[in-house]
Amino acid sequence: MIPTHPPSDLPCFAYGSNLCGDELAGWLTRHGLDASHVRPLGPALLPDHALSFGYFSQRRQAGALDVRPRRGSVVPGVLLAPSAEGWRALDAKEGVDTGAYHRLDTEAIRPDGAVVPVTVYVVTDARRLDAHQPPADEYLRTVERGYAAWGHDPAPLRRAARGEPGVAWVDAVFVYGTLLRGESNAHVLHDRPVRRVLEATVRGALHETGEPYPVMVLDGDARVHGELVELDDVEARLGPLDALEAFGGYGRPGRLYHRTLVRARTAEGERLAWTYVAGETVGRGPRIATGSWRAHRAAPDATAARRG
């Protein structure tokens, strides 16, 4: 029997067997639905999480995927748009009524850097195990087909399947304001040695805020100038940066900045990096035409002072 929980108004972030179109279509067919009831919207990443096989699936009689919080790591997946009937079919597939998985509202990051609200299925505390639960080969092949279809790197999935941490670290951060070297908050980032610092740009626009720090928004075809900083321990280093930028975490309102992902262009090519963009409470003032905080501050008519 299909569960009757209310449908979510948000897209579903899928990260396991639901990435595989034929697997999902087969389940929908067996529940009297066609593929139009769960439409794919495109790839996305679930930030600050890692893959885990810490759940034993009674239906599969083997391990199945879960996601667990891990700052600085991302989980690859796809956004789905289920109908009301599609949500009921997904709830049945994920064992919501049996207490296997439950829905969690959080946020995912699209390839353009947009942070979007999503619903994701995670294993309930009662069914989550500390010991590794090896997956069946067929299940792993199914998920890998989904990874291949959406262009995702299967390395974190394979590590998780072996019982290793299923992390996919993004170990660089793009900074453009007072976290730049020589600026007022550089010590927050450079209080310990970093691997490298490269001059970099990202697509976006830089704005004054009416405060002694700028803000970046990810729109238009202009470039924002800054630095790509490579970190050894991104999990530990992001904590102080989140605190400085008043980023309280994904799925939480009232943030000064959002932490998202961008493609930073350097002399060595493009790199995926964390960065901080306008949140709900930051004021966006006039655009900084040069896209450079340093150049803007050095200009004779500069109106902003310093921060981060």
Solvent accessible surface area in square Angstrom, and as a share of the most:
residue,aa,sasa,rsa
1,M,226,1.01
2,I,49,0.25
3,P,6,0.04
4,T,108,0.63
5,H,69,0.31
6,P,105,0.66
7,P,61,0.38
8,S,25,0.16
9,D,147,0.76
10,L,50,0.25
11,P,37,0.23
12,C,1,0.01
13,F,1,0.01
14,A,4,0.03
15,Y,14,0.05
16,G,9,0.09
17,S,9,0.06
18,N,12,0.06
19,L,4,0.02
20,C,5,0.03
21,G,54,0.52
22,D,90,0.46
23,E,40,0.18
24,L,11,0.05
25,A,37,0.28
26,G,24,0.23
27,W,27,0.10
28,L,2,0.01
29,T,93,0.54
30,R,163,0.59
31,H,53,0.24
32,G,70,0.68
33,L,28,0.14
34,D,84,0.43
35,A,62,0.48
36,S,73,0.47
37,H,46,0.20
38,V,6,0.03
39,R,126,0.46
40,P,80,0.50
41,L,88,0.44
42,G,13,0.12
43,P,45,0.28
44,A,3,0.02
45,L,36,0.18
46,L,1,0.00
47,P,2,0.01
48,D,23,0.12
49,H,24,0.11
50,A,8,0.06
51,L,6,0.03
52,S,21,0.14
53,F,4,0.02
54,G,3,0.03
55,Y,12,0.04
56,F,65,0.27
57,S,8,0.05
58,Q,114,0.51
59,R,130,0.47
60,R,63,0.23
61,Q,115,0.51
62,A,12,0.09
63,G,0,0.00
64,A,7,0.05
65,L,3,0.01
66,D,0,0.00
67,V,2,0.01
68,R,63,0.23
69,P,103,0.65
70,R,82,0.30
71,R,99,0.36
72,G,0,0.00
73,S,0,0.00
74,V,9,0.05
75,V,0,0.00
76,P,9,0.05
77,G,0,0.00
78,V,1,0.00
79,L,9,0.04
80,L,6,0.03
81,A,24,0.18
82,P,20,0.13
83,S,38,0.25
84,A,40,0.31
85,E,69,0.31
86,G,0,0.00
87,W,2,0.01
88,R,69,0.25
89,A,0,0.00
90,L,0,0.00
91,D,0,0.00
92,A,26,0.20
93,K,11,0.05
94,E,26,0.12
95,G,15,0.15
96,V,27,0.15
97,D,93,0.48
98,T,103,0.60
99,G,29,0.28
100,A,4,0.03
101,Y,17,0.06
102,H,72,0.32
103,R,58,0.21
104,L,69,0.34
105,D,93,0.48
106,T,14,0.08
107,E,14,0.06
108,A,0,0.00
109,I,2,0.01
110,R,96,0.35
111,P,104,0.65
112,D,68,0.35
113,G,2,0.02
114,A,32,0.25
115,V,32,0.19
116,V,23,0.13
117,P,70,0.44
118,V,0,0.00
119,T,0,0.00
120,V,1,0.01
121,Y,8,0.03
122,V,10,0.05
123,V,1,0.00
124,T,23,0.13
125,D,124,0.64
126,A,96,0.75
127,R,68,0.25
128,R,68,0.25
129,L,71,0.35
130,D,147,0.76
131,A,65,0.50
132,H,67,0.30
133,Q,29,0.13
134,P,88,0.55
135,P,20,0.13
136,A,38,0.29
137,D,101,0.52
138,E,123,0.55
139,Y,11,0.04
140,L,36,0.18
141,R,141,0.52
142,T,10,0.06
143,V,0,0.00
144,E,41,0.19
145,R,117,0.43
146,G,0,0.00
147,Y,1,0.00
148,A,79,0.62
149,A,79,0.61
150,W,76,0.27
151,G,69,0.67
152,H,27,0.12
153,D,94,0.49
154,P,33,0.21
155,A,35,0.27
156,P,7,0.05
157,L,0,0.00
158,R,109,0.40
159,R,70,0.26
160,A,2,0.02
161,A,16,0.12
162,R,149,0.54
163,G,40,0.38
164,E,74,0.33
165,P,84,0.53
166,G,2,0.02
167,V,15,0.08
168,A,22,0.17
169,W,101,0.35
170,V,8,0.05
171,D,44,0.23
172,A,0,0.00
173,V,0,0.00
174,F,1,0.01
175,V,4,0.02
176,Y,11,0.04
177,G,2,0.02
178,T,0,0.00
179,L,5,0.03
180,L,5,0.03
181,R,109,0.40
182,G,69,0.66
183,E,15,0.07
184,S,50,0.32
185,N,19,0.10
186,A,12,0.09
187,H,116,0.52
188,V,30,0.17
189,L,1,0.01
190,H,53,0.24
191,D,101,0.52
192,R,113,0.41
193,P,123,0.77
194,V,33,0.19
195,R,104,0.38
196,R,99,0.36
197,V,33,0.19
198,L,33,0.16
199,E,113,0.51
200,A,5,0.04
201,T,25,0.15
202,V,1,0.00
203,R,83,0.30
204,G,0,0.00
205,A,4,0.03
206,L,1,0.00
207,H,24,0.11
208,E,24,0.11
209,T,16,0.10
210,G,76,0.73
211,E,90,0.40
212,P,47,0.29
213,Y,24,0.09
214,P,0,0.00
215,V,0,0.00
216,M,0,0.00
217,V,11,0.07
218,L,38,0.19
219,D,71,0.37
220,G,46,0.44
221,D,136,0.71
222,A,34,0.26
223,R,61,0.22
224,V,0,0.00
225,H,87,0.39
226,G,6,0.06
227,E,0,0.00
228,L,0,0.00
229,V,0,0.00
230,E,9,0.04
231,L,0,0.00
232,D,102,0.53
233,D,68,0.35
234,V,6,0.03
235,E,57,0.26
236,A,46,0.35
237,R,12,0.04
238,L,0,0.00
239,G,20,0.19
240,P,64,0.40
241,L,1,0.00
242,D,7,0.04
243,A,81,0.62
244,L,35,0.17
245,E,4,0.02
246,A,51,0.39
247,F,10,0.04
248,G,41,0.40
249,G,18,0.17
250,Y,30,0.12
251,G,42,0.41
252,R,151,0.55
253,P,120,0.75
254,G,51,0.49
255,R,11,0.04
256,L,32,0.16
257,Y,1,0.00
258,H,27,0.12
259,R,1,0.00
260,T,0,0.00
261,L,7,0.03
262,V,12,0.07
263,R,136,0.50
264,A,0,0.00
265,R,123,0.45
266,T,15,0.09
267,A,115,0.89
268,E,115,0.51
269,G,34,0.33
270,E,97,0.44
271,R,72,0.26
272,L,51,0.25
273,A,0,0.00
274,W,0,0.00
275,T,0,0.00
276,Y,7,0.03
277,V,14,0.08
278,A,23,0.17
279,G,14,0.13
280,E,93,0.42
281,T,81,0.47
282,V,20,0.11
283,G,42,0.40
284,R,140,0.51
285,G,26,0.25
286,P,93,0.59
287,R,131,0.48
288,I,5,0.03
289,A,100,0.77
290,T,79,0.46
291,G,4,0.04
292,S,20,0.13
293,W,1,0.00
294,R,88,0.32
295,A,47,0.36
296,H,27,0.12
297,R,73,0.26
298,A,84,0.65
299,A,35,0.27
300,P,147,0.92
301,D,116,0.60
302,A,34,0.27
303,T,107,0.62
304,A,16,0.12
305,A,62,0.48
306,R,99,0.36
307,R,53,0.19
308,G,5,0.05
